[in-house]
Amino acid sequence: MKVGIVGCSINGAYLAWKLSKKYEVFVFEKNKIIGEKPCSGLISERIWNFIPKNDKIIENFIDEAIIHFKKKIKLKFHPRLLVINRKLLDQYVTELAKENGVNVFLNNEVKRVYFVKGKKPQILADKIYEFDYLIGCDGFGSIVRKSVGIKNPKYKLGIYTYKNKKDKSNFVDVYPSKNGFAWVIPRGSKVEYGLLENMNVAKDKFDKFCRKKKIKPKKIYSHVISEGLVKAEAGRIALCGDAIGLTKPTSSGGVIWGLTACNILLKNFPNFKKYDNEIKKVFEPKFLFLRAGNRIVRFFGFRFPRILPKEVYFDSDFLY
Ligand SMILES: Cc1cc2nc3c(=O)[nH]c(=O)nc-3n(C[C@H](O)[C@H](O)[C@H](O)COP(=O)(O)OP(=O)(O)OC[C@H]3O[C@@H](n4cnc5c(N)ncnc54)[C@H](O)[C@@H]3O)c2cc1C
């Protein structure tokens, strides 16, 4: 049986690696190099529940976040977070897939997906390919999702830059705003300054944040972050990760949630209806709870910070 995957970032590479134990797998990636997706790579240690441990891709360890309302609140992470080099992570998982015989086509953008209910899906890349099943791991702008007529998830913009400065601190600084937040992440050999906001104001707010932190960005990285679960299947086609808006409403982190969804997909493969149902059951309550929690914490944080505790333990994956 032939399985096609569009997108060779973390979720596409992981699914390819796992599916290749049973099926013939083909992955299409539009970029020439794996791991070009801008991402802070702040990921909990649960990453090792999915892939074999690899110390070479870790840049730093984070135990806490200091949230800067008028009063500072300390979030103590349990499990702790790793500052992962995202490019190396994607390349590492892609290598696992390749070692298992996955065909990875780089610099090969999927331009069209031919979807007819009941028929095998076809894609147009460098030529036309037909698969028994097709999986869209092609992120926010997913052509697979668009081709099957599933609506876009909501989105914000993430922007960041680096300053060359050794910093091995074990905490990140977070500066909440009405609709987003800014961050400072110590990455060992450099420090990352970033911001997540609504598209129309993100760049202005980022410039302001840089001025406040007295940094002059040499290079800026940015990418849309999707958020809000949409439908994950259409017949022989499934979607996963950012393509269906699987990022946490608190931090917009998507790696652990995406990989969790991948495992649900693998368990139900190729019954994509069952996969979609299970995804909803697992993630909808998390979205509801985290969105409500987010609002409540911001309300008290901005207006009545004294009510909030000084220190809280927090599972950044939200009860995985
Ligand atoms: C600024 C920023 C910071 C972030 N920080 C964190 C963080 O600290 N921790 C965390 O857990 N998450 C973070 N995220 C979210 C995380 O990056 C995503 O949730 C994760 O990358 C989703 O993986 P994915 O495989 O679903 O899709 P993506 O990583 O978006 O990858 C999609 C892939 O598909 C390819 N593609 C797209 N269209 C086509 C096509 N037509 N043909 C072929 N290939 C195609 C792309 O080139 C890309 O390689 C961050 C995101 C951003 C933008």
The ligand as an SDF file (V2000), in Angstrom:
LIG
                    3D

 53 58  0  0  0  0  0  0  0  0999 V2000
    7.5870   31.7260   15.4960 C   0  0  0  0  0  0  0  0  0  0  0  0
    7.1110   30.3630   15.9380 C   0  0  0  0  0  0  0  0  0  0  0  0
    7.5540   29.8480   17.1510 C   0  0  0  0  0  0  0  0  0  0  0  0
    7.1070   28.5860   17.5840 C   0  0  0  0  0  0  0  0  0  0  0  0
    7.5860   28.0880   18.7570 N   0  0  0  0  0  0  0  0  0  0  0  0
    7.2090   26.8620   19.1700 C   0  0  0  0  0  0  0  0  0  0  0  0
    7.7540   26.2900   20.3490 C   0  0  0  0  0  0  0  0  0  0  0  0
    8.5890   26.9020   21.0300 O   0  0  0  0  0  0  0  0  0  0  0  0
    7.3500   25.0460   20.7200 N   0  0  0  0  0  0  0  0  0  0  0  0
    6.4310   24.3460   19.9830 C   0  0  0  0  0  0  0  0  0  0  0  0
    6.0800   23.2260   20.3730 O   0  0  0  0  0  0  0  0  0  0  0  0
    5.9020   24.8630   18.8520 N   0  0  0  0  0  0  0  0  0  0  0  0
    6.2640   26.0880   18.4310 C   0  0  0  0  0  0  0  0  0  0  0  0
    5.7540   26.6150   17.2720 N   0  0  0  0  0  0  0  0  0  0  0  0
    4.7340   25.8470   16.5420 C   0  0  0  0  0  0  0  0  0  0  0  0
    5.4110   24.7420   15.7380 C   0  0  0  0  0  0  0  0  0  0  0  0
    6.4090   25.2980   14.9440 O   0  0  0  0  0  0  0  0  0  0  0  0
    4.3680   24.0300   14.8690 C   0  0  0  0  0  0  0  0  0  0  0  0
    3.2760   23.6450   15.6620 O   0  0  0  0  0  0  0  0  0  0  0  0
    4.9650   22.8090   14.1900 C   0  0  0  0  0  0  0  0  0  0  0  0
    6.0550   23.1730   13.3990 O   0  0  0  0  0  0  0  0  0  0  0  0
    3.8970   22.1420   13.3130 C   0  0  0  0  0  0  0  0  0  0  0  0
    4.5000   21.1510   12.5450 O   0  0  0  0  0  0  0  0  0  0  0  0
    3.8290   20.6150   11.2170 P   0  0  0  0  0  0  0  0  0  0  0  0
    4.6790   19.4740   10.8000 O   0  0  0  0  0  0  0  0  0  0  0  0
    2.3760   20.3650   11.4270 O   0  0  0  0  0  0  0  0  0  0  0  0
    3.8720   21.8190   10.1750 O   0  0  0  0  0  0  0  0  0  0  0  0
    5.0290   22.8290    9.7690 P   0  0  0  0  0  0  0  0  0  0  0  0
    6.1370   22.7790   10.7320 O   0  0  0  0  0  0  0  0  0  0  0  0
    4.3750   24.1290    9.5160 O   0  0  0  0  0  0  0  0  0  0  0  0
    5.5870   22.2440    8.4170 O   0  0  0  0  0  0  0  0  0  0  0  0
    4.8890   22.1980    7.2290 C   0  0  0  0  0  0  0  0  0  0  0  0
    5.8380   21.6850    6.1550 C   0  0  0  0  0  0  0  0  0  0  0  0
    5.1330   21.4880    4.9490 O   0  0  0  0  0  0  0  0  0  0  0  0
    5.8860   22.0440    3.8790 C   0  0  0  0  0  0  0  0  0  0  0  0
    4.9130   22.4040    2.8250 N   0  0  0  0  0  0  0  0  0  0  0  0
    3.9330   23.3250    2.9090 C   0  0  0  0  0  0  0  0  0  0  0  0
    3.2280   23.3490    1.7650 N   0  0  0  0  0  0  0  0  0  0  0  0
    3.7750   22.4190    0.9490 C   0  0  0  0  0  0  0  0  0  0  0  0
    3.4890   21.9780   -0.3850 C   0  0  0  0  0  0  0  0  0  0  0  0
    2.4660   22.5000   -1.0930 N   0  0  0  0  0  0  0  0  0  0  0  0
    4.2560   21.0120   -0.9270 N   0  0  0  0  0  0  0  0  0  0  0  0
    5.3000   20.4620   -0.2140 C   0  0  0  0  0  0  0  0  0  0  0  0
    5.6180   20.8620    1.0410 N   0  0  0  0  0  0  0  0  0  0  0  0
    4.8670   21.8120    1.6160 C   0  0  0  0  0  0  0  0  0  0  0  0
    6.5990   23.2470    4.5070 C   0  0  0  0  0  0  0  0  0  0  0  0
    7.7110   23.6550    3.7510 O   0  0  0  0  0  0  0  0  0  0  0  0
    6.9580   22.6790    5.8590 C   0  0  0  0  0  0  0  0  0  0  0  0
    8.1910   21.9960    5.8390 O   0  0  0  0  0  0  0  0  0  0  0  0
    6.1810   27.8540   16.8030 C   0  0  0  0  0  0  0  0  0  0  0  0
    5.7370   28.3750   15.5820 C   0  0  0  0  0  0  0  0  0  0  0  0
    6.2010   29.6160   15.1530 C   0  0  0  0  0  0  0  0  0  0  0  0
    5.7330   30.1530   13.8330 C   0  0  0  0  0  0  0  0  0  0  0  0
  1  2  1  0
  2  3  1  0
  2 52  2  0
  3  4  2  0
  4  5  1  0
  4 50  1  0
  5  6  2  0
  6  7  1  0
  6 13  1  0
  7  8  2  0
  7  9  1  0
  9 10  1  0
 10 11  2  0
 10 12  1  0
 12 13  2  0
 13 14  1  0
 14 15  1  0
 14 50  1  0
 15 16  1  0
 16 17  1  0
 16 18  1  0
 18 19  1  0
 18 20  1  0
 20 21  1  0
 20 22  1  0
 22 23  1  0
 23 24  1  0
 24 25  2  0
 24 26  1  0
 24 27  1  0
 27 28  1  0
 28 29  2  0
 28 30  1  0
 28 31  1  0
 31 32  1  0
 32 33  1  0
 33 34  1  0
 33 48  1  0
 34 35  1  0
 35 36  1  0
 35 46  1  0
 36 37  1  0
 36 45  1  0
 37 38  2  0
 38 39  1  0
 39 40  1  0
 39 45  2  0
 40 41  1  0
 40 42  2  0
 42 43  1  0
 43 44  2  0
 44 45  1  0
 46 47  1  0
 46 48  1  0
 48 49  1  0
 50 51  2  0
 51 52  1  0
 52 53  1  0
M  END
$$$$
